[in-house]
Amino acid sequence: MDIEVPQDDPTGEVHRLVIVDGTYFNGWCVLIAHNGTHVIGWQWCDKESKAAWAALFKRFPAPDVVVTDGGTGLRAAVDQQWRRTRIQRCYFHIRAAVIRHTTLNPRLPAGQEILVLTRDLMRVQDLDAAATWMGAYTSWEARWESSLKQRTYAKKGVERHPWAKPNQNWWYTHIRLRRVQGLYRQLIRDDSLFAFPNEDYIEDRQRTVERATSGLEGGPTSGIKHLLRHHRGMPDHHARRAVDWLLNGLTEHPHDPWILIQRHHQES
């Protein structure tokens, strides 16, 4: 029986926190919104984009904080639909991005220090710790300023790095560290590093704002991957319907499929 899962109309409830993430399969992407306890909605699309995220966001009032891994078009959609909402970038995705550039065993002292700072970021819990971390990061930039600006010039006997274009006469020697610097500068500029220890939340210590999308990735997203892995071969429309029902089961008030059965379903 091919029973479509209806998504409930928005209740108007303002969520303090919404965690969002997208997962791909068979050329499709499903964007999921979660309030830290239950799935509150999802949106199908072919890829993450401003339009796709906006279609999901406009179903709900703006939350205080949205936790994200920084998906394509998400920032623009938040600015359009949830203008007063603060963005908290997922710490685990930040750490993974840093490690892609530094590796787990950086050779240079500057890389070793920024990796330690990134690990320290995982332990920030309050405004004082956030201020201390920012001071340490600013000191890192100042200490390694000359190294970060160091250039290598193209000449005979000098190996051309893979990221240097054929017509480049010079390139930054430590481009990977500069990319880490660019990542952190962007996060600081966007004010998306420390949304969770905002003064508005300090007195509410029993309801800590999440700093990662891991709760979503370890729940609905993991469930989707498990479902599709153990039911390989389903046509796309069956797979999507199966995902719909899985997500329905993770909402606060799941629909009972038996209540939705109509006579034409039984006759098909």
N, C-alpha and C positions, 0 to 999 in steps of 0.2 A: 504494500500500500504506500502510495507516494503522498504523504501528508506534509504540507508545508508548515513550518514552525512560525507562528506569528510573534513578532516582537511587541512587547507591551508599549503602549503610549507612555511617554515620559510623565512621571508623577509630579515633576516640578521640584523634587527634593534637591537641595543644594548640597553636594558632597564636599566634604572638607578636602578630600584627596581623590584623584582619579589617576590610575596607572594605565598607560596605553602601550600597545605593542602590535606589530604586524608579523604574520607568519605566512610563508609561501608554500604552495604545492601545486603541481601540474599546471603552472602558468597562471594560477590564481593567487590572490592575497586576501587574507581576512584580517581586518583591523579590529582589535578587541579593546574595550574599555572595562576597567575593573575598579571597584571602590576599596580594594584592600581585603574585602570579605567575599563579595559576589561579583559575577559578571553583570554589568548593567547595560551592555549593548555591544553590537558588532556591525561591521560594514564590509561587504564584499567589493573587491576592485581588482583590476588587472595588475596594478602596482601602487606603491605608496605615492601619494601626490597631495598637493594642497586641497584639491577638490574632493578627494576621497576622505581625507581627514576632516574637512569641513562638514561633509555630509554626516559623519559620525558625531562630531561635536555639537552641531546645531540641535541635536535631539535632547540635549541636557543643559540646565543652567550652568553658568561658569563655576567651576570648583575653586577652592582657595589655591590649590597646588596641583599641577599635573606632572607626573613622573614619566620620563621618556628616555629612550635610547638615542633620540635625535633623528628620527626617521625623516626621509625626504618630504619636504613640503609641510612638515608638522608645525614648525615655528610660525610660518605664514598663516596657517589655519588657526592656530591659537590666537595670533594677533587679530585675526578677523572675527572669530566667533567668541573667544573668551578673553577679552581685552584686559580684564583685571586679574586674570589668573597668573600666578608665578610658575615658572618652569624649573623643575629640578632634574638635571641630567643624571642618568643612572651611573652610579659610581663604578659598577663592575664593567660597564662599557667604556668608561673613561680609562680605567686601568688596562683593559684589553687593548685600547687604541695606543696607549703609551708603550705597552710592551711590544706591540708590532714594530715600533720604531727603535726602541732601546734593546730589545730582547730581555730575557730574564737575567742575563749576565753581561751587563754593559762593560765595555773595555775602558771607556774614558771616565774620569772622576765626575765630570758633569752629568753623564748618563747615570752613573751610580747614585748620585745625589738626587736627581729628579725621580728616579725609581723609588728611592726611600721616601721622598715627599709624597709620591702617589700612594704608597702604602699607608703613610700617615693620614692621608685624606680619608681613607676608609674608617679611621677611628674618630673623626671629628663628630662631636655630639652636641655642642652648644656654641653660643656666640663667641665666647672667649677663645675656645679652641679654633673656631673659624678665623678669628682675627690673628691668632698666633700662626696658623697655617699660611694665611695671606702674607704675613710678614716674612716667613721663611721662604715663600716662593719669590717674593720681590727681591730678597737677598740673593737667591740663586741666580736670577736674571742679571743682577748687578755684578755678581762675582764672575760670571762667565760671559759677560757682554762681549769682550774682545774675541773670545773663542767662537761665539755664535755668529759673529760678523766676519770671521776669517774666510778668505777666498782662496780657491785653487785656480791657477791660470793654465790654460791649454798651451802646452809646449812639448817639444820632443822629449820623450822619456817619462812623461806624466800620464798616468792611466786616466782615461776619461770615464767618469762615473756613469753608471747606467741611466741616471736621471738627467744627465746633461745632454742637451740637443746637439746635433752634429755641428751647427753653426755657432754654438756658444763659445766665447773666448775665455769665460771664467764661470765658476759656479761656487756656491757656498760649500765649504769643506765639510761642515758638520750639518748637512741638510736634515738628517733625521732628528737631531736635537732641535733644530729650528722648527720642524713640524710639531714637535711636542710643545715648544714654546707657543706656536700659533694656535694649537688646540686650547691650551690654558688661557691664552689671551682672549680668545673668542668666548670661552665659557665665562670668564670674568666680565667681559664687556656685555654679555647677554644677561648677567646676573643670574646664572643658572647653576652655580656651584653650591650655594648655600641657601636654598629656599626653605629647607626644613627647620633650621634653628631660629627662624624669624621670631621676633619678640611676641607676636600674637600667639605663639604656641608654647612659650616657655612655661606658663602655669599649667599647661595641659600635658604633664609629663607621662600620663598613662596612655596617651594617644599619639605616639611619635609618628611624625610624617616619614614615610618610606624614602629611602635614598636610592633605591634600585628597582628595576623591573623584574627582579628574580622571582618575586611571588607570583607574578603573572606567567613568566616563562616556565616556572616549575609547576604551575597548575594548569590553566587552560591550554597554553601553548604546548606543553609537554603532553597533555592528554590528546590533543589533535594529532601530534606526530605518532603517538602510540596507536591511536585508532587507525590511522592510514597505513601504518607499517604492518599492522596485523590484518588489514582488509585490503591488500593490494589487488588491483585489477578492477575495482569498481569504476564504472563510467563517471565522468566528471560531475554530472548532475546528481548522481547518487552519493558521491563523496562529499559534495557540498551540503547535501541534505543531512548526511550523517554528522558533519561538523556542526550544522545548525542545531541538531538535537543534542549533541554533546554540550554545546554552549548554553542551550536552554536549560539543561540539567544543572548548570552551575550558576544560574540566576537565583535570586532570593525566593521567587515564587514561580517555579517551573510549570509549564503547561503540561497537563496530562494528555498524552497522545490519544488515549481512548475516548476522551471527551470530544476530541476534534474529529473523530471518524464520522463521515457522512455516508449515506447509502451508496453513492457513486464510488466511494473508496472500496466498499465491500464487494461491489459488483465488478471492479476492475481486476 
